[in-house]
Amino acid sequence: LSTVQMQTAKNMNDEDTKVDALSMLFLNSINITPVLLAISLYVGDFGILYEAVMEKEVAFSFMMILSASMGVSITYFYLLCSIYNSPMATSITGNVKDIFLTALSFMAFADVQVNNMLITGLVLSLMGALTYSYAKISAAKAAAAAAKTKKD
């Protein structure tokens, strides 16, 4: 879904259809709401939410509002990055962030049990992300080269 979001940000930032980040954030919210509602209904999150609200758990309410605020902020800044930079730059930055956070989480959480399955999963995940980024960069370079030869 994040690739679709980055591509939408790129397409909506053309000269003809300049759209600001807040409008894209709203559009993204509208598009993803049915999916998230379906998942929440299936998993049973609404029952947990209802119980917490009915018991007036202040800590839960605070953490829920904080979590939602952080999610909106991250998505907003992600869209700004895709608007002012290219979606490819955002993707590569995301790959570097993933590698950094994975290493940091190994150091921060002592209960992580490193085994062959964990290492294999991490390597496959990172290799897939890096291969995708490399393919997109290669395609972008080829398109730029074709456009340049077409002009000449």
Secondary structure, DSSP 8 states (H G I E B T S, - for coil): -HHHHHHHHHHTTSSTT---HHHHHHHHHHHHHHHHHHHHHHHTHHHHHHHHHHTT-HHHHHHHHHHHHHHHHHHHHHHHHHHHS-HHHHHHHHHHHHHHHHHHHHHH-TT----HHHHHHHHHHHHHHHHHHHHHHHHHHHHHHHHHHHH-
